[in-house]
Amino acid sequence: MIDVEDGRRRAAGLLARATVQELLSGWDALDNKPDVEKVRGPETGLVMVRGKIGGGGAPFNLGEATVTRATVKLSSGTIGHAHALGTGRKHAWYAAILDALWQEDATRSIIEDRVLAPVAQRLSERKAQKQQETAATRVDFFTMVRGED
């Protein structure tokens, strides 16, 4: 059983990192596409990115990032939200729809299997590849003890 709050947080994160093609393939996989009403957006704006520095983790403003957000309402009344880095209006729109569909019991397994699992697999493979590339450049330093001069 998926804990709905943690599961939705995970789903929103994966939808934000999905490609538009991955989102569209999930939408196309639905036999009965629901009617979707626009509540807000998609609209693009800026958010402040904060970082931490030093041993104590003092916060500082790193800079601004462009983010696109959307909110939709399905014919069933379920509301979906999405945020995506960049100016991808289509990305935010379909991610919001799929977020709403994930919340409904009837379509959650389709979204999990057709969208979220492939995205998680792709991200996992990319992470493993980066770890291999990083490991290939690893240098082990050691100290040789010299005899007394």
Residue frames relative to the residue before (quaternion, step in Angstrom):
aa qw qx qy qz dx dy dz
M 1.0000 0.0000 0.0000 0.0000 0.00 0.00 0.00
I 0.3453 -0.7399 0.5472 0.1838 3.55 -0.88 0.97
D 0.3847 -0.6697 0.5805 0.2579 3.57 -0.91 0.94
V 0.4566 -0.7448 0.4093 0.2630 3.56 -0.46 1.22
E 0.6789 0.4907 -0.3165 0.4451 3.62 0.83 -0.87
D 0.6952 0.4405 -0.2747 0.4972 3.60 0.84 -0.94
G 0.6384 0.5374 -0.3207 0.4480 3.56 1.03 -0.77
R 0.6678 0.4869 -0.3086 0.4709 3.57 0.96 -0.78
R 0.6114 0.5352 -0.3462 0.4689 3.58 1.05 -0.72
R 0.6496 0.5052 -0.3004 0.4823 3.58 0.98 -0.89
A 0.6599 0.5111 -0.3029 0.4599 3.58 0.92 -0.95
A 0.6578 0.5075 -0.3178 0.4570 3.61 0.90 -0.87
G 0.6464 0.5206 -0.3154 0.4601 3.58 1.02 -0.78
L 0.6790 0.4764 -0.2881 0.4786 3.56 0.97 -0.84
L 0.6335 0.5184 -0.3342 0.4673 3.60 1.02 -0.73
A 0.6394 0.5251 -0.3253 0.4577 3.59 1.04 -0.71
R 0.7427 0.3938 -0.2196 0.4950 3.60 1.07 -0.69
A 0.4776 0.6622 -0.4394 0.3746 3.58 1.29 0.00
T 0.4621 -0.6236 0.5372 0.3301 3.53 -1.28 0.36
V 0.6416 -0.5082 0.3910 0.4209 3.58 -1.22 0.33
Q 0.6285 0.5365 -0.3372 0.4512 3.61 1.01 -0.76
E 0.6467 0.5075 -0.3269 0.4663 3.60 0.96 -0.78
L 0.6488 0.5066 -0.3143 0.4729 3.59 1.02 -0.78
L 0.6670 0.5035 -0.3002 0.4599 3.58 0.93 -0.90
S 0.6335 0.5214 -0.3462 0.4548 3.60 1.01 -0.70
G 0.6291 0.5174 -0.3319 0.4758 3.60 1.09 -0.63
W 0.6436 0.5097 -0.3119 0.4782 3.57 1.01 -0.81
D 0.6809 0.4930 -0.2848 0.4607 3.57 0.94 -0.90
A 0.6129 0.5736 -0.3475 0.4179 3.61 1.16 -0.52
L 0.5898 0.5879 -0.3686 0.4130 3.59 1.21 -0.35
D 0.3924 -0.7149 0.5313 0.2297 3.55 -0.89 0.97
N 0.7832 0.1867 -0.0818 0.5875 3.56 0.90 -0.98
K 0.1592 -0.8084 0.5627 0.0676 3.54 -0.15 1.28
P 0.3791 -0.7415 0.5021 0.2331 3.60 -0.75 0.98
D 0.5317 -0.5621 0.5055 0.3819 3.53 -1.30 0.30
V 0.1615 -0.7972 0.5796 0.0489 3.55 -0.94 0.95
E 0.1571 -0.7773 0.6059 0.0626 3.54 -0.90 1.01
K 0.4023 -0.7029 0.5320 0.2473 3.57 -0.94 0.90
V 0.1869 -0.7664 0.6063 0.1007 3.56 -0.85 1.00
R 0.7776 -0.1186 0.1072 0.6081 3.56 0.95 -0.95
G 0.8428 0.2062 -0.1530 0.4731 3.53 -1.08 0.81
P 0.4672 0.0427 -0.8035 -0.3665 1.41 -2.32 -0.82
E 0.0279 -0.7881 0.6144 -0.0241 3.53 -1.02 0.91
T 0.3040 -0.7657 0.5513 0.1320 3.52 -1.10 0.83
G 0.0952 0.7845 -0.6064 0.0876 3.53 -1.05 0.83
L 0.5158 -0.6236 0.4906 0.3231 3.53 -1.32 -0.27
V 0.1020 -0.7523 0.6457 0.0820 3.54 -1.20 0.61
M 0.4458 -0.6706 0.5208 0.2834 3.56 -1.14 0.63
V 0.2419 -0.7500 0.6022 0.1278 3.54 -0.89 1.01
R 0.1573 -0.8004 0.5755 0.0587 3.55 -0.74 1.09
G 0.1492 -0.7744 0.6099 0.0776 3.52 -1.16 0.65
K 0.3196 -0.7075 0.5862 0.2318 3.56 -1.33 0.02
I 0.0863 -0.8085 0.5821 0.0037 3.52 -1.00 0.83
G 0.7873 0.3450 -0.2446 0.4486 3.51 -1.25 0.47
G 0.7125 -0.4710 0.3277 0.4037 3.51 -1.35 0.17
G 0.7152 0.4446 -0.2569 0.4741 3.58 1.11 -0.62
G 0.4468 -0.7127 0.4418 0.3119 3.57 1.24 -0.15
A 0.1693 0.8055 -0.5473 0.1514 3.57 1.01 0.80
P 0.3979 -0.7421 0.4828 0.2404 3.62 -0.75 1.00
F 0.0148 0.7683 -0.6399 -0.0005 3.53 -1.24 0.58
N 0.4895 -0.6439 0.4988 0.3116 3.58 -1.20 0.51
L 0.2967 -0.7845 0.5270 0.1373 3.54 -0.52 1.23
G 0.6860 -0.3962 0.3001 0.5314 3.57 0.96 -0.86
E 0.5541 -0.6034 0.4570 0.3464 3.55 -1.30 -0.17
A 0.1558 -0.7632 0.6207 0.0890 3.54 -1.21 0.63
T 0.4314 -0.6808 0.5307 0.2624 3.55 -1.09 0.74
V 0.0080 -0.7933 0.6066 -0.0518 3.57 -0.86 1.02
T 0.1761 -0.7543 0.6227 0.1108 3.56 -1.11 0.75
R 0.0717 -0.8039 0.5904 0.0102 3.57 -0.92 0.93
A 0.0359 -0.7777 0.6273 0.0190 3.52 -1.29 0.48
T 0.0950 -0.7527 0.6482 0.0652 3.53 -1.24 0.59
V 0.0403 -0.8039 0.5930 -0.0234 3.56 -0.87 1.02
K 0.2122 -0.7426 0.6186 0.1442 3.54 -1.32 0.36
L 0.3315 -0.7456 0.5475 0.1856 3.55 -0.78 1.05
S 0.6675 -0.5019 0.3629 0.4134 3.57 -1.25 0.34
S 0.6292 0.5356 -0.3262 0.4592 3.59 1.22 -0.48
G 0.5768 -0.5967 0.3739 0.4141 3.59 1.26 -0.26
T 0.5149 0.6419 -0.4184 0.3844 3.59 1.25 -0.17
I 0.2255 -0.7782 0.5769 0.1032 3.55 -0.94 0.96
G 0.1159 -0.7916 0.5990 0.0333 3.53 -0.98 0.96
H 0.1578 -0.7752 0.6085 0.0620 3.55 -1.10 0.82
A 0.0392 0.7907 -0.6109 0.0038 3.55 -1.19 0.52
H 0.0901 -0.7332 0.6715 0.0579 3.51 -1.28 0.66
A 0.0189 0.7902 -0.6121 0.0261 3.55 -1.05 0.79
L 0.4999 -0.6369 0.4915 0.3209 3.56 -1.01 0.78
G 0.7488 0.3783 -0.2870 0.4624 3.55 -1.05 0.75
T 0.6072 -0.5820 0.4269 0.3323 3.50 -1.35 -0.24
G 0.3538 0.7716 -0.4633 0.2546 3.59 1.20 0.45
R 0.2075 -0.8101 0.5409 0.0902 3.55 0.00 1.33
K 0.6395 0.5212 -0.3170 0.4679 3.59 1.00 -0.83
H 0.6186 0.5514 -0.3275 0.4539 3.56 1.03 -0.84
A 0.6974 0.4683 -0.2773 0.4663 3.59 0.77 -1.03
W 0.6349 0.5484 -0.3265 0.4354 3.59 0.99 -0.84
Y 0.7350 0.4115 -0.2450 0.4800 3.59 0.72 -1.03
A 0.6039 0.5396 -0.3646 0.4597 3.60 1.08 -0.58
A 0.6404 0.5136 -0.3243 0.4700 3.61 1.02 -0.74
I 0.6379 0.5125 -0.3274 0.4725 3.58 0.98 -0.81
L 0.6952 0.4689 -0.2831 0.4655 3.58 0.85 -0.94
D 0.5784 0.5547 -0.3719 0.4685 3.61 1.16 -0.52
A 0.6602 0.4933 -0.3046 0.4775 3.58 0.94 -0.87
L 0.6666 0.4966 -0.3020 0.4668 3.58 0.95 -0.85
W 0.6071 0.5508 -0.3550 0.4495 3.60 1.08 -0.65
Q 0.6498 0.5394 -0.3152 0.4329 3.59 1.06 -0.71
E 0.6653 0.4869 -0.3045 0.4770 3.59 1.16 -0.48
D 0.5302 -0.6694 0.4255 0.2996 3.56 -0.83 1.01
A 0.6536 0.5529 -0.3173 0.4079 3.59 0.98 -0.82
T 0.7997 0.2902 -0.1432 0.5058 3.61 1.02 -0.68
R 0.4165 0.7345 -0.4613 0.2726 3.62 1.24 -0.10
S 0.6820 0.4914 -0.3110 0.4436 3.62 0.83 -0.88
I 0.6155 0.5368 -0.3519 0.4574 3.61 1.06 -0.66
I 0.6656 0.4922 -0.2967 0.4761 3.57 0.93 -0.92
E 0.6371 0.5270 -0.3244 0.4595 3.59 0.97 -0.84
D 0.7442 0.4366 -0.2289 0.4507 3.59 0.79 -1.06
R 0.7720 0.4018 -0.1953 0.4522 3.58 0.85 -0.96
V 0.7807 0.2932 -0.1586 0.5286 3.59 1.11 -0.58
L 0.7711 0.4160 -0.2333 0.4218 3.56 0.45 -1.20
A 0.6527 0.5154 -0.3271 0.4487 3.61 0.92 -0.82
P 0.6807 0.4650 -0.3195 0.4672 3.67 0.82 -0.78
V 0.6318 0.5183 -0.3401 0.4653 3.60 1.02 -0.73
A 0.6574 0.5031 -0.3095 0.4679 3.58 0.91 -0.91
Q 0.6347 0.5276 -0.3200 0.4651 3.59 1.03 -0.80
R 0.6603 0.5056 -0.3033 0.4652 3.60 0.91 -0.92
L 0.6743 0.4895 -0.2986 0.4653 3.59 0.91 -0.89
S 0.6352 0.5279 -0.3194 0.4645 3.57 1.06 -0.76
E 0.6567 0.5023 -0.3037 0.4736 3.57 0.98 -0.86
R 0.6435 0.5153 -0.3224 0.4652 3.59 0.99 -0.81
K 0.6458 0.5184 -0.3161 0.4630 3.58 0.99 -0.83
A 0.6548 0.5055 -0.3076 0.4702 3.59 0.96 -0.87
Q 0.6418 0.5203 -0.3229 0.4616 3.59 1.00 -0.79
K 0.6569 0.4987 -0.3117 0.4718 3.59 0.94 -0.83
Q 0.6347 0.5220 -0.3301 0.4644 3.58 1.04 -0.75
Q 0.6435 0.5102 -0.3203 0.4722 3.60 1.03 -0.76
E 0.6567 0.5055 -0.3101 0.4658 3.57 0.94 -0.88
T 0.6590 0.4955 -0.3048 0.4768 3.57 1.00 -0.77
A 0.6505 0.5215 -0.3160 0.4528 3.58 0.96 -0.84
A 0.6224 0.5590 -0.3412 0.4286 3.60 1.08 -0.67
T 0.7178 0.4174 -0.2500 0.4981 3.60 1.15 -0.51
R 0.4237 0.7232 -0.4555 0.3001 3.58 1.26 0.06
V 0.1276 -0.7662 0.6275 0.0537 3.52 -1.05 0.87
D 0.2274 -0.7601 0.5942 0.1324 3.55 -0.83 0.99
F 0.1819 -0.7851 0.5873 0.0746 3.52 -0.65 1.15
F 0.0308 0.7772 -0.6284 0.0097 3.52 -1.04 0.69
T 0.3790 -0.7152 0.5428 0.2241 3.53 -1.21 0.48
M 0.2351 -0.7494 0.6023 0.1426 3.48 -0.90 0.96
V 0.3347 -0.7355 0.5549 0.1978 3.54 -0.88 0.93
R 0.2355 -0.7710 0.5785 0.1246 3.49 -0.76 1.09
G 0.5680 -0.5776 0.4588 0.3650 3.49 -1.18 0.48
E 0.6137 -0.5520 0.3999 0.3985 3.54 -1.18 0.42
D 0.4252 -0.7173 0.5026 0.2281 3.52 -1.01 0.89
